[in-house]
Amino acid sequence: MPELPEVETVRRGLSQLTLNHEITGGDVLLERTIAYPFSVGDFIDGIKGYAIATWHRRGKYLLAELSQSPPASPASSSSTSWLGVHLRMTGQLLWLHRDEPLHKHTRVRLFFGDRQELRFVDQRTFGQIWWVPPSVAVESIITGLAKLAVDPFSPEFTVEYLAMKLQNRRRPIKTALLDQSVVAGLGNIYADEALFKSGILPETLCTDLQLKQIERLRTAIIQVLQASIEAGGTTFSNFLNVQGVNGNYGGVAWVYNRAGEPCRVCSTLIQRTRLAGRSSHFCPQCQTLRGVGS
């Protein structure tokens, strides 16, 4: 599943390629991809005539601010609407010329001028797209946004904040980090990576963490996310940026997907376990030596 670095990589690519291009129409090939409005016709009619003013990222959500000038009617208090996208497990947003052959998993096409289009490709079909009309609160339509914790790159993501979120939670730290109400945008890959860099075993209970460990963990989360963004994200199966290019972080990952391979620090073999149904990768040497009480 694309995590924060992959979604941020897509956001940056979209910001370079799609801004100020007017949406002239679209085609929905899989109706359930459109989460709102419930009519595909209303979705296409709603976005038509808008241009993308800017792209935002909130956790793993992409949000395009759509502008319409002049406003649709003199009585409109605002002509701004929103396009929301969640890539889920296998979603891809690709900026292509309209003559490019359709991939068999293409679900939605948004048409722009100069015969360009933004294509949503999604093999597993869990991805979703929303159109939020003007003067409607985004969180009232894309309800998952209201449940998100602060972003790791926000000034609010302090040691005190993370300690508060983890206190009194008697569950493994790895499981807690996957909870979007604890840290927004973090997923399986970068939780493993951050725990390695902070020297914490994934099964360590949140209640057993000391403040200095939480401080290391906060720093590690930011560092691994930034490193992956600089590498264009991680591609292990489906992820591509908007121009169809793989991410490169997987080649330098510390532990994720490296079970049975030597640790890049101490050469101990990386181990894999399962917590709450999810794989966790760790170095039993590095993450034990700096574990609880260190």
Backbone bond lengths (Angstrom), bond angles and torsions (degrees), N, CA, C in turn:
res aa  C-N    CA-C-N  psi(-1)  N-CA   C-N-CA  omega(-1)  CA-C   N-CA-C  phi
1 M - - - 1.465 - - 1.523 109.69 -
2 P 1.312 118.41 131.06 1.466 119.29 174.83 1.526 110.95 -57.36
3 E 1.328 115.28 132.09 1.455 121.18 177.93 1.529 108.85 -109.09
4 L 1.316 116.43 -169.80 1.467 120.33 -174.02 1.532 113.07 -50.37
5 P 1.341 121.01 -49.10 1.468 118.88 -177.79 1.525 113.40 -62.20
6 E 1.338 117.09 -37.96 1.458 119.46 179.52 1.528 110.74 -68.06
7 V 1.334 116.12 -43.02 1.466 119.61 179.55 1.526 110.40 -66.28
8 E 1.323 117.05 -38.55 1.466 120.24 177.04 1.526 110.99 -66.44
9 T 1.326 117.35 -37.49 1.460 120.74 176.10 1.523 110.77 -61.31
10 V 1.331 116.78 -42.62 1.464 121.06 177.42 1.525 110.31 -65.02
11 R 1.333 116.40 -43.02 1.481 119.59 -179.98 1.526 110.91 -58.90
12 R 1.307 116.84 -44.23 1.474 119.91 -179.19 1.532 110.88 -65.09
13 G 1.319 116.59 -39.92 1.453 119.60 178.42 1.519 111.97 -65.56
14 L 1.322 116.32 -42.35 1.462 120.61 177.93 1.522 111.08 -63.94
15 S 1.316 116.21 -37.18 1.466 120.08 179.76 1.527 111.60 -65.22
16 Q 1.313 116.77 -30.61 1.467 120.97 179.38 1.523 112.62 -78.02
17 L 1.348 117.04 -28.34 1.458 119.89 -168.21 1.529 115.64 -110.64
18 T 1.322 118.02 -28.69 1.469 118.94 -165.84 1.522 115.45 -109.70
19 L 1.319 118.70 -8.17 1.470 119.68 -173.12 1.522 111.52 -66.57
20 N 1.341 113.15 142.59 1.474 123.00 174.72 1.524 113.74 66.25
21 H 1.322 116.85 14.98 1.461 120.62 172.98 1.532 108.30 -95.40
22 E 1.305 117.15 126.20 1.464 120.26 -177.65 1.527 110.65 -76.32
23 I 1.327 115.22 137.44 1.457 121.63 175.88 1.525 108.05 -79.25
24 T 1.319 116.73 120.57 1.468 120.67 -176.54 1.519 112.86 -100.51
25 G 1.313 117.44 -9.57 1.460 120.90 179.90 1.507 110.32 162.87
26 G 1.307 116.30 -165.01 1.454 119.71 -179.59 1.510 111.71 -175.69
27 D 1.315 114.63 177.81 1.460 121.40 179.41 1.521 107.46 -147.06
28 V 1.319 116.79 128.27 1.460 122.08 178.80 1.519 108.13 -106.73
29 L 1.329 116.60 114.52 1.455 121.39 -177.46 1.529 112.69 -93.29
30 L 1.327 116.75 -19.09 1.468 121.79 175.25 1.526 107.43 -134.11
31 E 1.317 116.45 106.92 1.461 120.97 -170.04 1.521 113.25 -61.95
32 R 1.336 118.05 -35.07 1.467 118.60 -175.63 1.528 112.93 -70.85
33 T 1.327 117.82 -10.05 1.462 119.99 174.33 1.524 110.27 -65.41
34 I 1.308 118.04 -30.97 1.466 121.91 179.72 1.523 108.96 -82.78
35 A 1.321 115.87 108.16 1.462 121.33 -178.02 1.525 112.09 -82.05
36 Y 1.334 117.00 -26.82 1.469 121.42 177.47 1.522 108.22 -163.49
37 P 1.338 117.94 139.46 1.465 127.98 -4.44 1.522 111.23 -71.21
38 F 1.326 115.64 170.40 1.456 119.89 -172.38 1.522 112.63 -77.59
39 S 1.314 117.26 -14.91 1.455 122.04 175.33 1.531 109.08 -99.42
40 V 1.328 116.08 126.28 1.460 120.51 177.96 1.523 110.35 -61.49
41 G 1.327 116.45 -38.31 1.461 120.43 178.01 1.512 111.73 -61.30
42 D 1.340 116.85 -41.13 1.468 120.60 178.06 1.521 110.77 -65.65
43 F 1.325 117.49 -35.44 1.468 121.29 178.19 1.530 110.31 -63.22
44 I 1.323 116.94 -50.54 1.466 120.31 -178.66 1.524 110.49 -64.78
45 D 1.324 117.29 -44.48 1.468 120.20 178.95 1.522 111.10 -63.24
46 G 1.342 116.08 -34.78 1.457 119.70 -178.06 1.517 113.54 -67.23
47 I 1.324 117.47 -43.65 1.469 120.16 -175.19 1.527 112.90 -82.12
48 K 1.322 116.76 -19.64 1.462 120.54 -174.89 1.535 110.37 -64.23
49 G 1.312 116.03 134.11 1.457 121.29 179.23 1.515 114.33 91.98
50 Y 1.326 116.82 -8.38 1.462 120.57 176.80 1.532 110.13 -90.71
51 A 1.318 114.86 156.42 1.464 121.47 171.97 1.515 108.29 -120.57
52 I 1.311 116.94 151.33 1.462 121.28 179.73 1.522 108.49 -81.64
53 A 1.334 115.76 115.87 1.465 120.54 -179.27 1.523 111.47 -84.82
54 T 1.330 116.46 -38.92 1.465 119.97 -179.98 1.520 109.00 -164.57
55 W 1.322 115.91 156.75 1.462 122.36 175.68 1.526 109.53 -111.08
56 H 1.326 116.12 136.44 1.460 122.94 175.96 1.523 108.44 -119.43
57 R 1.328 115.34 159.73 1.462 121.79 170.81 1.504 109.00 -126.39
58 R 1.321 117.09 131.66 1.461 122.51 172.68 1.517 107.62 -128.37
59 G 1.332 115.92 107.75 1.457 119.35 -172.99 1.513 108.96 61.95
60 K 1.335 116.69 -121.44 1.461 121.85 178.31 1.533 112.08 -101.06
61 Y 1.318 116.87 8.49 1.460 121.19 179.00 1.530 110.44 -92.08
62 L 1.335 115.87 142.35 1.459 122.49 169.87 1.519 108.17 -105.21
63 L 1.333 116.38 134.69 1.456 121.66 -179.31 1.518 108.99 -130.14
64 A 1.330 116.27 119.07 1.460 121.55 176.30 1.526 108.68 -99.75
65 E 1.325 115.85 122.99 1.463 120.65 174.31 1.523 107.50 -82.71
66 L 1.327 116.10 120.44 1.456 121.88 -175.75 1.526 109.91 -103.62
67 S 1.304 116.22 131.92 1.469 120.49 -179.71 1.512 109.71 -118.01
68 Q 1.319 114.63 148.88 1.451 121.25 179.51 1.516 107.97 -133.90
69 S 1.295 116.86 120.26 1.462 120.59 -176.86 1.523 109.02 -135.30
70 P 1.369 116.40 124.32 1.454 127.00 -0.65 1.521 111.36 -72.33
71 P 1.351 118.82 166.66 1.460 121.28 178.47 1.526 110.98 -54.54
72 A 1.323 115.84 154.31 1.458 121.48 -176.81 1.512 112.57 -59.31
73 S 1.323 117.57 -32.41 1.460 120.45 178.16 1.512 108.43 -150.85
74 P 1.360 118.13 150.80 1.460 120.59 -179.26 1.514 112.81 -59.94
75 A 1.328 116.75 -24.65 1.468 119.81 -177.21 1.518 112.53 -81.30
76 S 1.347 117.33 -11.23 1.464 119.83 -177.32 1.518 110.87 -66.82
77 S 1.328 116.09 129.12 1.464 119.80 176.63 1.517 109.93 -78.31
78 S 1.336 116.75 -22.13 1.454 120.70 179.13 1.517 108.60 -152.55
79 S 1.318 116.48 140.96 1.461 120.73 176.91 1.516 111.36 -107.80
80 T 1.338 116.61 13.65 1.465 121.50 -178.88 1.527 110.14 -92.74
81 S 1.317 116.05 130.24 1.456 120.91 171.58 1.531 107.65 -128.07
82 W 1.325 116.16 -178.04 1.461 119.95 -173.65 1.517 111.16 -134.79
83 L 1.321 115.92 145.69 1.452 123.58 170.99 1.524 106.64 -116.24
84 G 1.318 116.45 120.81 1.462 120.55 179.73 1.519 110.94 -110.59
85 V 1.328 116.40 143.36 1.464 121.66 179.97 1.525 109.13 -137.34
86 H 1.323 116.05 133.21 1.464 120.52 168.68 1.522 107.36 -122.78
87 L 1.324 116.82 120.99 1.465 122.00 -174.89 1.522 112.79 -73.79
88 R 1.341 117.08 -20.51 1.461 121.66 -176.55 1.530 111.11 52.57
89 M 1.335 118.08 -131.06 1.463 120.03 -171.30 1.524 113.70 -82.09
90 T 1.331 117.38 -42.02 1.469 119.31 -169.54 1.529 112.93 -133.11
91 G 1.334 118.09 14.56 1.455 119.85 -176.85 1.525 113.27 -70.04
92 Q 1.322 115.43 144.03 1.467 122.52 176.36 1.522 108.51 -135.50
93 L 1.323 116.54 138.76 1.457 122.21 170.95 1.521 107.61 -110.17
94 L 1.309 116.86 120.23 1.465 121.75 -175.47 1.517 110.10 -123.16
95 W 1.333 116.71 130.38 1.460 123.36 177.61 1.524 106.93 -94.78
96 L 1.333 116.36 111.87 1.454 121.16 -170.32 1.528 111.10 -136.44
97 H 1.328 116.03 160.95 1.462 120.19 169.03 1.527 107.90 -75.57
98 R 1.311 115.95 144.62 1.455 120.10 -173.39 1.528 112.91 -63.36
99 D 1.309 117.90 -18.63 1.463 120.58 -179.77 1.528 112.99 -82.37
100 E 1.354 117.20 -8.26 1.463 119.69 177.88 1.532 110.06 -61.46
101 P 1.326 118.70 136.05 1.469 120.62 179.10 1.530 111.10 -56.96
102 L 1.321 115.91 143.48 1.463 120.57 179.86 1.524 110.50 -74.30
103 H 1.345 115.50 130.52 1.457 120.70 169.97 1.527 107.72 -69.74
104 K 1.330 117.28 145.59 1.470 119.53 -175.51 1.522 113.10 -65.18
105 H 1.352 117.13 -18.03 1.462 119.88 179.25 1.534 112.50 -101.10
106 T 1.324 117.09 17.79 1.460 120.55 176.65 1.522 109.36 -66.84
107 R 1.340 117.02 129.26 1.471 121.52 -176.00 1.527 112.73 -111.97
108 V 1.331 117.01 -37.38 1.467 120.94 -178.03 1.517 108.61 -141.92
109 R 1.339 116.12 140.96 1.464 121.91 175.69 1.527 108.23 -125.76
110 L 1.324 116.91 129.27 1.464 122.10 174.66 1.519 107.36 -112.65
111 F 1.329 116.64 124.12 1.458 121.54 -174.56 1.523 111.40 -95.95
112 F 1.331 115.21 138.83 1.456 122.91 178.52 1.528 108.85 -126.15
113 G 1.327 115.93 176.22 1.457 120.20 176.81 1.521 112.05 -65.47
114 D 1.340 115.45 168.52 1.477 122.10 -179.42 1.527 112.29 58.96
115 R 1.337 115.68 24.97 1.467 122.63 177.35 1.533 113.09 58.23
116 Q 1.324 115.36 31.09 1.463 120.00 172.58 1.533 108.82 -92.83
117 E 1.321 116.19 156.71 1.460 119.37 175.85 1.517 110.58 -148.48
118 L 1.322 114.69 153.71 1.461 122.58 173.05 1.523 105.85 -104.90
119 R 1.315 115.89 117.37 1.457 122.14 -172.48 1.528 109.18 -109.19
120 F 1.319 116.49 129.67 1.464 121.35 175.37 1.527 107.86 -101.80
121 V 1.333 114.81 114.11 1.461 122.57 -179.40 1.521 107.55 -110.94
122 D 1.320 117.83 133.09 1.463 119.96 -173.74 1.529 109.76 -153.26
123 Q 1.316 116.56 102.72 1.462 121.30 -176.20 1.525 112.42 -65.33
124 R 1.342 116.97 -44.75 1.463 120.09 -175.04 1.531 113.17 -85.92
125 T 1.301 117.73 -10.62 1.483 125.51 174.49 1.528 114.05 65.99
126 F 1.346 118.18 24.81 1.457 120.23 176.54 1.534 112.30 -92.00
127 G 1.321 117.93 -13.17 1.454 121.56 -178.01 1.523 111.83 -65.55
128 Q 1.338 115.54 156.10 1.461 120.86 -178.16 1.523 111.15 -137.92
129 I 1.343 114.28 149.95 1.460 122.16 176.50 1.519 108.40 -132.00
130 W 1.326 116.04 137.44 1.469 122.55 179.15 1.530 109.84 -124.26
131 W 1.321 117.06 146.35 1.463 121.48 163.80 1.512 107.24 -115.70
132 V 1.336 115.88 124.17 1.466 122.10 -179.78 1.526 107.57 -105.71
133 P 1.330 118.27 116.01 1.469 121.04 -177.23 1.525 112.30 -64.94
134 P 1.329 117.17 163.06 1.471 121.31 177.37 1.531 111.49 -56.77
135 S 1.314 114.70 147.68 1.474 122.99 175.71 1.525 113.63 66.02
136 V 1.334 118.05 14.32 1.458 122.51 175.84 1.520 108.38 -111.16
137 A 1.328 117.00 131.56 1.462 120.91 -179.88 1.524 110.33 -63.62
138 V 1.333 116.10 129.36 1.463 120.32 -177.02 1.529 110.82 -58.10
139 E 1.341 117.26 -41.55 1.466 121.10 -176.77 1.519 112.69 -66.32
140 S 1.335 117.32 -21.36 1.465 119.51 178.65 1.520 111.91 -75.56
141 I 1.318 117.44 -20.14 1.465 122.18 178.48 1.525 110.67 -102.44
142 I 1.332 116.90 -48.99 1.474 121.57 177.27 1.520 106.30 -96.47
143 T 1.318 116.35 80.83 1.463 121.42 -167.57 1.527 113.17 -67.00
144 G 1.335 117.83 -22.42 1.459 120.13 178.89 1.515 113.52 -63.26
145 L 1.327 117.38 -23.27 1.464 120.81 -179.41 1.527 111.76 -63.24
146 A 1.327 116.13 -34.96 1.464 119.83 -176.80 1.525 112.27 -68.87
147 K 1.328 117.38 -18.29 1.466 121.23 -176.89 1.524 112.82 -93.70
148 L 1.339 117.12 -3.39 1.457 120.02 -174.92 1.523 112.79 -75.29
149 A 1.314 115.32 142.56 1.465 121.39 170.45 1.525 108.62 -76.11
150 V 1.325 116.74 -177.56 1.460 120.24 178.66 1.526 109.31 -71.31
151 D 1.310 115.84 157.33 1.454 122.46 179.43 1.530 109.81 -76.37
152 P 1.330 118.12 142.65 1.470 119.89 179.05 1.524 113.99 -59.60
153 F 1.337 117.84 -23.24 1.458 120.14 179.15 1.529 112.42 -94.07
154 S 1.327 116.30 4.51 1.459 120.21 177.75 1.526 110.67 -80.37
155 P 1.332 118.11 147.01 1.469 120.38 174.67 1.524 112.57 -59.92
156 E 1.325 116.57 -20.27 1.464 120.77 179.75 1.529 112.63 -75.65
157 F 1.320 117.15 -13.22 1.457 120.35 -178.79 1.530 109.10 -83.19
158 T 1.305 115.69 75.34 1.457 123.10 -176.78 1.530 110.22 -99.92
159 V 1.317 116.35 169.67 1.460 120.92 174.83 1.521 109.84 -60.09
160 E 1.326 115.79 -40.94 1.467 120.24 -179.13 1.529 110.80 -63.99
161 Y 1.320 115.61 -40.65 1.464 119.74 178.85 1.525 110.54 -62.26
162 L 1.345 116.67 -48.47 1.459 120.12 -178.03 1.524 110.98 -64.65
163 A 1.316 116.84 -39.87 1.469 120.09 178.10 1.523 110.80 -61.85
164 M 1.326 116.53 -41.01 1.453 120.75 178.92 1.524 111.27 -63.80
165 K 1.349 116.49 -39.87 1.459 120.35 -179.51 1.534 112.29 -68.38
166 L 1.326 116.76 -29.17 1.463 120.79 -175.27 1.522 113.47 -93.49
167 Q 1.318 116.63 -19.02 1.466 118.73 -175.74 1.530 110.79 -63.43
168 N 1.317 115.11 144.71 1.466 123.04 177.31 1.529 114.23 66.58
169 R 1.331 117.53 10.97 1.465 119.94 176.98 1.530 108.49 -97.45
170 R 1.320 116.08 108.18 1.464 120.07 179.14 1.528 109.30 -91.80
171 R 1.315 113.90 66.58 1.462 120.56 174.62 1.513 108.24 -145.10
172 P 1.332 117.65 160.50 1.466 119.52 -177.95 1.525 111.68 -59.52
173 I 1.320 116.12 144.71 1.457 121.16 -178.79 1.533 110.96 -60.50
174 K 1.337 117.52 -36.04 1.469 119.45 179.27 1.526 110.23 -60.89
175 T 1.308 117.64 -44.29 1.465 121.36 179.16 1.526 110.97 -63.45
176 A 1.331 116.40 -41.05 1.464 120.19 -179.63 1.521 111.60 -63.66
177 L 1.329 117.18 -38.43 1.466 120.41 -177.48 1.525 112.48 -67.19
178 L 1.332 117.55 -21.89 1.455 120.62 178.12 1.526 112.42 -82.50
179 D 1.311 117.26 -8.84 1.465 123.26 179.15 1.524 108.82 -79.07
180 Q 1.332 117.50 116.07 1.459 121.27 -176.19 1.520 113.13 -68.32
181 S 1.328 117.70 -11.04 1.461 120.28 174.22 1.524 111.72 -87.04
182 V 1.342 117.00 -3.57 1.463 122.38 175.34 1.528 109.85 -100.15
183 V 1.336 116.31 -54.09 1.464 122.60 176.59 1.525 107.30 -137.26
184 A 1.308 118.12 123.53 1.461 121.17 -178.53 1.523 110.87 -79.55
185 G 1.328 115.98 130.35 1.458 120.75 172.64 1.510 115.63 95.70
186 L 1.331 117.52 -13.95 1.463 120.09 -178.21 1.526 109.63 -81.47
187 G 1.332 116.44 140.32 1.458 121.86 178.46 1.509 110.64 -135.83
188 N 1.319 116.37 -163.14 1.456 121.93 -170.30 1.527 112.93 -61.67
189 I 1.325 116.41 -42.68 1.472 119.83 -176.51 1.524 111.03 -61.70
190 Y 1.326 115.97 -54.98 1.466 119.83 -169.81 1.523 112.63 -82.99
191 A 1.333 117.39 -17.43 1.457 119.14 169.88 1.524 109.49 -66.84
192 D 1.342 116.80 -45.54 1.470 119.95 176.15 1.529 111.21 -59.20
193 E 1.324 115.88 -45.85 1.461 120.54 -177.21 1.532 111.94 -64.16
194 A 1.332 116.63 -42.69 1.460 120.71 -179.19 1.524 111.21 -68.04
195 L 1.328 117.36 -37.79 1.462 120.04 178.49 1.521 110.40 -66.50
196 F 1.333 116.98 -37.47 1.469 118.35 176.14 1.521 110.53 -62.54
197 K 1.317 117.20 -50.17 1.462 120.11 -176.40 1.523 112.54 -64.73
198 S 1.323 116.98 -26.09 1.468 119.37 179.43 1.525 111.94 -93.60
199 G 1.342 117.53 -3.04 1.454 121.03 175.98 1.508 114.29 72.28
200 I 1.330 117.42 34.67 1.460 121.85 -177.02 1.523 108.90 -119.28
201 L 1.324 117.30 128.91 1.458 121.19 176.38 1.522 110.16 -68.93
202 P 1.326 118.50 141.91 1.465 120.59 -174.73 1.517 114.82 -62.16
203 E 1.354 117.71 -28.54 1.465 119.63 -178.40 1.530 113.41 -85.79
204 T 1.330 118.22 -0.06 1.467 121.20 177.62 1.526 110.12 -59.13
205 L 1.326 116.55 129.55 1.463 119.58 179.18 1.526 110.60 -70.86
206 C 1.329 115.36 142.37 1.471 119.80 179.34 1.523 111.65 -56.28
207 T 1.322 116.08 -37.80 1.468 119.94 -178.00 1.513 112.78 -68.03
208 D 1.337 118.26 -16.44 1.471 121.76 -179.72 1.532 112.92 -92.17
209 L 1.324 117.00 -5.06 1.457 120.08 -178.06 1.526 111.37 -76.84
210 Q 1.324 115.20 136.96 1.452 120.44 174.50 1.528 109.93 -92.44
211 L 1.317 116.37 161.39 1.457 120.72 -174.52 1.524 111.86 -58.87
212 K 1.343 117.37 -38.74 1.469 118.69 -178.57 1.527 111.12 -67.68
213 Q 1.337 117.44 -29.23 1.457 120.16 175.05 1.527 111.23 -70.19
214 I 1.327 115.74 -40.05 1.466 119.97 177.78 1.525 110.23 -65.15
215 E 1.322 116.88 -35.98 1.462 120.52 176.84 1.527 110.49 -64.15
216 R 1.355 117.12 -43.62 1.459 120.33 176.60 1.529 110.95 -63.09
217 L 1.314 115.48 -39.03 1.462 120.15 -178.37 1.527 110.98 -65.45
218 R 1.311 117.34 -44.97 1.473 120.32 178.07 1.530 110.50 -57.54
219 T 1.331 116.29 -47.21 1.467 120.76 179.75 1.522 110.65 -61.35
220 A 1.328 116.80 -42.60 1.463 121.14 -177.77 1.529 111.40 -66.09
221 I 1.330 117.29 -39.37 1.465 120.78 178.38 1.521 110.16 -57.59
222 I 1.308 116.13 -48.69 1.472 120.71 -178.75 1.517 110.43 -64.07
223 Q 1.335 116.77 -42.63 1.466 120.43 -177.28 1.526 112.51 -64.45
224 V 1.335 117.68 -45.35 1.467 118.84 -176.75 1.525 110.90 -71.64
225 L 1.323 117.36 -34.34 1.464 119.16 177.31 1.526 110.61 -66.04
226 Q 1.342 115.99 -43.35 1.458 119.40 179.43 1.522 111.08 -64.76
227 A 1.326 117.37 -41.05 1.466 120.72 179.47 1.523 111.07 -62.30
228 S 1.321 116.80 -39.67 1.458 119.25 -179.69 1.518 111.92 -70.97
229 I 1.329 117.33 -38.70 1.471 119.85 176.32 1.522 109.96 -59.33
230 E 1.328 116.25 -43.28 1.468 120.22 179.52 1.521 111.78 -64.35
231 A 1.350 116.71 -26.00 1.469 121.25 178.72 1.526 111.80 -91.06
232 G 1.325 117.11 2.72 1.463 120.02 -179.81 1.503 114.23 79.91
233 G 1.353 117.31 20.78 1.455 121.05 179.41 1.516 112.75 86.40
234 T 1.336 115.68 -171.16 1.456 122.47 -176.99 1.523 109.76 -119.40
235 T 1.320 116.45 132.02 1.463 121.02 173.36 1.523 108.59 -118.91
236 F 1.342 115.99 109.01 1.459 120.45 170.74 1.521 110.71 -108.29
237 S 1.349 116.77 -23.63 1.463 119.27 178.69 1.521 111.39 -143.74
238 N 1.351 117.16 -69.99 1.454 119.76 -167.94 1.524 116.33 -108.85
239 F 1.328 118.24 -19.39 1.461 117.85 -168.61 1.524 112.75 -66.66
240 L 1.347 115.20 132.23 1.461 123.71 171.83 1.515 107.92 -136.85
241 N 1.347 117.03 149.27 1.459 118.11 172.97 1.528 109.05 -78.54
242 V 1.335 117.41 -177.86 1.460 120.06 -171.24 1.522 112.96 -67.21
243 Q 1.323 117.10 -13.39 1.463 120.42 176.97 1.525 112.31 -105.42
244 G 1.353 115.25 12.91 1.457 120.18 174.71 1.506 115.50 81.25
245 V 1.343 118.22 22.93 1.470 122.72 -176.69 1.527 110.04 -103.95
246 N 1.333 116.52 138.50 1.466 121.80 177.71 1.522 111.87 -68.06
247 G 1.347 115.75 154.15 1.456 121.06 169.85 1.519 110.16 -83.13
248 N 1.336 117.20 157.75 1.464 121.45 -171.94 1.529 115.14 -113.77
249 Y 1.350 117.92 0.33 1.460 118.17 -174.54 1.528 112.38 -66.07
250 G 1.327 117.36 -30.53 1.462 119.84 -177.20 1.513 113.74 -54.90
251 G 1.319 117.64 -29.92 1.461 120.85 -179.16 1.507 114.38 -72.48
252 V 1.342 117.45 -14.21 1.467 120.26 -179.13 1.527 111.83 -122.49
253 A 1.333 117.26 10.26 1.466 120.21 -179.36 1.523 110.72 -57.85
254 W 1.328 115.83 143.39 1.460 120.65 -179.24 1.533 111.29 -72.72
255 V 1.346 116.32 -49.35 1.467 119.39 -174.67 1.515 113.36 -133.77
256 Y 1.312 118.85 -30.39 1.465 120.13 -171.17 1.531 111.41 -60.87
257 N 1.337 114.82 130.32 1.463 122.73 177.71 1.530 112.71 64.21
258 R 1.351 116.69 22.85 1.464 120.24 -177.26 1.535 111.86 -118.46
259 A 1.330 117.59 25.43 1.463 120.66 -179.85 1.528 110.48 -55.85
260 G 1.350 115.90 131.69 1.457 121.62 -179.63 1.510 114.79 86.65
261 E 1.331 116.70 -7.67 1.465 120.80 177.48 1.529 109.57 -95.53
262 P 1.345 118.55 156.02 1.459 120.47 -178.58 1.526 112.10 -71.13
263 C 1.316 115.65 140.87 1.465 121.56 174.70 1.524 108.89 -59.08
264 R 1.320 115.96 139.35 1.469 120.93 -179.24 1.530 111.82 -71.17
265 V 1.337 117.18 -12.32 1.462 121.08 -179.31 1.527 111.81 -102.12
266 C 1.371 116.89 -51.10 1.464 119.55 -171.61 1.526 113.97 -117.87
267 S 1.326 118.42 -4.10 1.473 124.98 178.48 1.525 114.33 74.33
268 T 1.335 118.69 0.81 1.463 121.05 171.90 1.528 108.24 -64.97
269 L 1.340 116.60 144.38 1.452 119.63 -178.65 1.537 111.04 -68.18
270 I 1.317 116.23 132.69 1.465 121.89 177.53 1.524 108.77 -67.60
271 Q 1.321 116.94 136.52 1.457 122.03 179.78 1.525 110.52 -108.80
272 R 1.312 114.68 159.33 1.464 122.37 179.06 1.515 109.13 -128.34
273 T 1.322 116.63 134.00 1.458 121.56 175.12 1.520 107.52 -136.43
274 R 1.323 116.57 178.69 1.468 120.79 178.75 1.510 109.70 -124.00
275 L 1.309 115.84 134.01 1.461 122.92 176.64 1.521 107.66 -131.39
276 A 1.321 115.77 123.86 1.463 121.02 -179.59 1.525 111.54 51.95
277 G 1.329 116.03 37.92 1.448 121.06 176.50 1.510 115.42 80.56
278 R 1.330 118.02 3.81 1.468 121.52 -178.94 1.527 110.12 -115.24
279 S 1.326 116.73 143.74 1.459 121.23 177.40 1.524 110.36 -70.27
280 S 1.325 115.78 141.78 1.461 121.82 173.96 1.524 108.11 -131.11
281 H 1.320 115.69 133.26 1.466 122.09 -179.07 1.531 108.38 -114.12
282 F 1.327 116.48 138.89 1.463 118.71 -176.31 1.519 110.25 -158.89
283 C 1.324 115.68 161.46 1.461 122.59 173.05 1.526 108.23 -101.32
284 P 1.325 118.67 114.48 1.461 120.22 -177.49 1.523 113.58 -65.25
285 Q 1.323 117.82 -20.36 1.461 121.38 178.63 1.532 110.94 -83.91
286 C 1.316 116.55 -59.84 1.471 119.81 -176.33 1.529 112.51 -62.40
287 Q 1.318 117.20 -38.62 1.454 119.68 -173.87 1.526 112.37 -88.21
288 T 1.332 118.06 -7.21 1.460 120.62 172.39 1.518 110.39 -91.61
289 L 1.326 116.52 -40.73 1.463 120.39 -178.73 1.519 111.98 -61.32
290 R 1.354 116.59 -29.05 1.451 119.73 -178.98 1.516 110.93 -113.29
291 G 1.330 115.80 27.22 1.466 120.07 -176.90 1.516 112.78 -79.79
292 V 1.328 115.94 -153.18 1.479 122.07 -176.44 1.508 110.13 -55.50
293 G 1.331 114.85 131.93 1.441 121.44 178.22 1.509 114.32 92.71
294 S 1.343 116.99 -6.69 1.473 119.38 -178.48 1.514 110.54 -79.68
